[in-house]
Amino acid sequence: PEKQAGPVQNALAGAPADARPSLLRLLATPATPGALESVRAALKDQDAGVRAAAVQTLSEWPDATPAEELLVLARTLPDAGQKAAAEAQPGQGALDPFIKGKLANQHAALADIYFDLSLYDEATDEYRKAVGLGKSFADLHTKLAIAHREQGDFDEALKQFQAAMTINAKYVPAYLHLGITHYKLGQIDEATKVWEKALEVNPDAKTVRVYLEFIRNRKDS
């Protein structure tokens, strides 16, 4: 990796601004500590295109080392990363999908930690940020829904479960937890319908089958 990164870093030092973005993107492949430092330095470059390329390169890094930088950028995008990307690509002020996806996963990972500690307010806040960045991720909507349910906000939980199933009609965890939510609300028939639908989607969903057998046995007893 050092043999790959070294020549690129040397070229980067004397390259004109219009050549540096392409060189920066090459550094994500060797991904050496020195390469990462070069990318971090480029975040402060005077050229907007270079800064945008640095953010993009961090988002494509093969491990989680630059996660902290990405989270900081997420909080300061109106003044830094997003503005730089907009300047570099006129008329395209939105974050690159790769960056959004990685940031969404970082917020979700932090939310998972809060959730495991039963800090549901903090978890909900982080899941909401994750969903804001990854609106098309059914798993994030489902996690946000579960967090709302743990807070007792069943209306928002139901809304997020429905959003998850709209995004991916075959995402069984959304059906599973939607059924659990209906059950907690005393809506036994609704829970049964949801779990039956889940088995139509995936007949091998063992956890759903266990819940469904449990609820049917209760009805028969």
C-alpha positions as CSV (number, residue, x, y, z in Angstrom):
1,P,0.0,0.0,0.0
2,E,2.8,2.4,0.8
3,K,4.2,1.9,-2.7
4,Q,0.8,2.8,-4.1
5,A,0.2,5.8,-1.9
6,G,3.6,7.4,-2.0
7,P,3.7,8.4,-5.6
8,V,0.1,9.7,-5.4
9,Q,0.9,11.8,-2.3
10,N,4.0,13.2,-4.0
11,A,2.1,14.1,-7.1
12,L,-0.7,15.7,-5.0
13,A,1.8,18.1,-3.3
14,G,2.6,19.8,-6.6
15,A,-0.5,19.2,-8.6
16,P,-2.8,22.1,-9.8
17,A,-6.2,22.4,-8.2
18,D,-8.0,20.8,-11.1
19,A,-5.9,17.7,-10.9
20,R,-6.0,17.2,-7.1
21,P,-9.6,15.8,-6.8
22,S,-8.7,12.8,-9.0
23,L,-5.5,12.2,-7.1
24,L,-7.3,12.3,-3.8
25,R,-9.8,9.7,-4.9
26,L,-7.0,7.3,-5.7
27,L,-5.8,7.4,-2.0
28,A,-8.9,5.5,-0.8
29,T,-7.4,2.3,-2.4
30,P,-4.1,2.0,-0.5
31,A,-5.8,3.7,2.5
32,T,-2.6,4.1,4.4
33,P,-2.3,6.3,7.5
34,G,-0.2,8.8,5.4
35,A,-2.9,8.7,2.7
36,L,-5.5,9.5,5.2
37,E,-3.5,12.5,6.5
38,S,-3.3,13.8,3.0
39,V,-7.0,13.6,2.6
40,R,-7.7,15.2,5.9
41,A,-5.4,18.1,5.0
42,A,-7.3,18.5,1.8
43,L,-10.5,19.2,3.8
44,K,-9.0,22.6,4.5
45,D,-7.9,23.4,0.9
46,Q,-8.9,26.7,-0.5
47,D,-10.4,25.1,-3.6
48,A,-14.0,24.0,-3.3
49,G,-13.5,21.1,-5.7
50,V,-10.6,19.7,-3.7
51,R,-12.6,19.9,-0.4
52,A,-15.5,18.1,-2.0
53,A,-13.2,15.4,-3.3
54,A,-11.7,15.0,0.1
55,V,-15.2,14.5,1.7
56,Q,-16.0,12.0,-1.1
57,T,-12.7,10.1,-0.5
58,L,-13.4,9.9,3.3
59,S,-16.9,8.5,2.6
60,E,-15.3,5.7,0.4
61,W,-12.6,4.8,2.9
62,P,-12.5,1.0,3.4
63,D,-12.6,1.1,7.2
64,A,-14.3,3.2,9.9
65,T,-11.2,5.3,10.7
66,P,-12.6,8.6,9.2
67,A,-16.0,8.1,10.8
68,E,-15.4,11.0,13.3
69,E,-14.6,13.4,10.5
70,L,-17.7,12.4,8.6
71,L,-19.9,13.0,11.6
72,V,-18.4,16.4,12.2
73,L,-19.0,17.2,8.5
74,A,-22.6,16.1,8.9
75,R,-23.1,18.7,11.6
76,T,-21.4,21.5,9.7
77,L,-22.4,20.7,6.1
78,P,-24.2,24.0,5.5
79,D,-20.9,25.7,6.1
80,A,-18.4,23.1,4.9
81,G,-18.9,19.8,3.0
82,Q,-22.3,20.5,1.4
83,K,-21.4,24.1,0.5
84,A,-18.1,22.9,-1.1
85,A,-19.9,20.2,-3.1
86,A,-22.4,22.8,-4.3
87,E,-19.6,25.1,-5.4
88,A,-17.8,22.3,-7.1
89,Q,-20.9,21.0,-8.9
90,P,-23.2,24.0,-9.7
91,G,-26.9,23.3,-9.2
92,Q,-26.2,20.0,-7.3
93,G,-26.3,21.0,-3.6
94,A,-27.3,17.6,-2.3
95,L,-24.9,15.3,-0.6
96,D,-23.4,12.5,-2.6
97,P,-25.3,9.3,-2.0
98,F,-22.2,7.5,-0.8
99,I,-21.6,10.1,1.8
100,K,-25.2,10.1,2.9
101,G,-25.3,6.4,3.2
102,K,-22.1,6.2,5.3
103,L,-23.3,9.1,7.6
104,A,-26.7,7.4,8.0
105,N,-25.0,4.2,9.1
106,Q,-22.8,6.1,11.6
107,H,-25.8,7.8,13.2
108,A,-27.6,4.4,13.3
109,A,-24.6,2.8,15.0
110,L,-24.6,5.4,17.7
111,A,-28.4,5.1,18.0
112,D,-28.0,1.3,18.5
113,I,-25.6,2.0,21.4
114,Y,-28.1,4.4,23.0
115,F,-30.9,1.9,22.5
116,D,-29.0,-0.9,24.1
117,L,-28.5,1.4,27.1
118,S,-32.3,2.1,27.2
119,L,-31.6,5.8,26.4
120,Y,-34.5,6.0,24.1
121,D,-34.7,9.7,23.7
122,E,-31.1,9.8,22.5
123,A,-31.6,6.7,20.3
124,T,-34.7,8.2,18.7
125,D,-32.8,11.4,17.9
126,E,-29.9,9.6,16.2
127,Y,-32.2,7.2,14.3
128,R,-34.2,10.3,13.1
129,K,-30.9,11.8,11.8
130,A,-30.1,8.4,10.1
131,V,-33.5,8.3,8.4
132,G,-33.1,11.9,7.3
133,L,-29.9,10.9,5.5
134,G,-31.2,7.4,4.4
135,K,-34.9,7.9,3.7
136,S,-34.9,4.8,1.4
137,F,-33.5,2.4,4.1
138,A,-36.3,0.2,5.4
139,D,-34.2,-1.0,8.3
140,L,-33.6,2.6,9.6
141,H,-37.3,3.4,9.5
142,T,-37.9,0.1,11.4
143,K,-35.3,0.9,14.1
144,L,-36.8,4.4,14.5
145,A,-40.2,2.9,14.8
146,I,-39.1,0.5,17.6
147,A,-37.5,3.4,19.4
148,H,-40.7,5.4,19.3
149,R,-42.6,2.4,20.5
150,E,-40.3,2.0,23.5
151,Q,-41.0,5.7,24.3
152,G,-44.8,5.0,24.1
153,D,-45.3,7.0,20.9
154,F,-47.3,4.3,19.2
155,D,-48.7,6.6,16.5
156,E,-45.3,7.6,15.2
157,A,-44.1,4.0,15.5
158,L,-47.0,2.7,13.3
159,K,-46.2,5.5,10.8
160,Q,-42.5,4.5,10.6
161,F,-43.3,0.8,10.2
162,Q,-45.6,1.6,7.3
163,A,-42.9,3.7,5.8
164,A,-40.5,0.8,6.0
165,M,-42.9,-1.6,4.3
166,T,-43.7,0.9,1.6
167,I,-40.0,1.1,0.9
168,N,-39.5,-2.7,0.9
169,A,-42.6,-4.8,1.0
170,K,-40.5,-7.9,1.7
171,Y,-38.7,-6.5,4.8
172,V,-39.9,-9.0,7.4
173,P,-38.6,-7.2,10.5
174,A,-41.0,-4.4,9.8
175,Y,-43.9,-6.8,9.8
176,L,-42.7,-8.6,12.9
177,H,-42.4,-5.4,14.9
178,L,-45.5,-3.9,13.5
179,G,-47.4,-7.0,14.7
180,I,-45.7,-6.6,18.2
181,T,-46.8,-3.0,18.3
182,H,-50.4,-3.9,17.5
183,Y,-50.2,-6.6,20.2
184,K,-49.0,-4.2,22.8
185,L,-51.9,-1.9,21.9
186,G,-54.3,-4.8,22.4
187,Q,-55.1,-5.0,18.7
188,I,-54.9,-8.8,18.5
189,D,-56.7,-9.2,15.2
190,E,-54.4,-6.6,13.5
191,A,-51.3,-8.3,14.9
192,T,-52.5,-11.6,13.5
193,K,-53.1,-10.2,10.1
194,V,-49.7,-8.5,10.0
195,W,-47.9,-11.7,11.0
196,E,-49.8,-13.8,8.5
197,K,-48.8,-11.3,5.8
198,A,-45.2,-11.6,6.9
199,L,-45.4,-15.4,6.4
200,E,-46.8,-14.8,2.9
201,V,-43.7,-12.7,2.2
202,N,-41.3,-15.2,3.8
203,P,-42.7,-18.6,4.9
204,D,-39.3,-19.3,6.6
205,A,-39.6,-16.4,9.0
206,K,-39.3,-18.5,12.2
207,T,-39.7,-15.7,14.7
208,V,-42.9,-14.5,13.1
209,R,-44.2,-18.1,13.1
210,V,-43.5,-18.4,16.9
211,Y,-45.4,-15.2,17.6
212,L,-48.3,-16.3,15.4
213,E,-48.6,-19.7,17.1
214,F,-48.5,-18.0,20.5
215,I,-51.3,-15.6,19.6
216,R,-53.4,-18.4,18.1
217,N,-52.9,-20.6,21.2
218,R,-54.1,-17.7,23.4
219,K,-57.2,-17.3,21.3
220,D,-58.0,-21.0,21.6
221,S,-57.4,-21.2,25.3
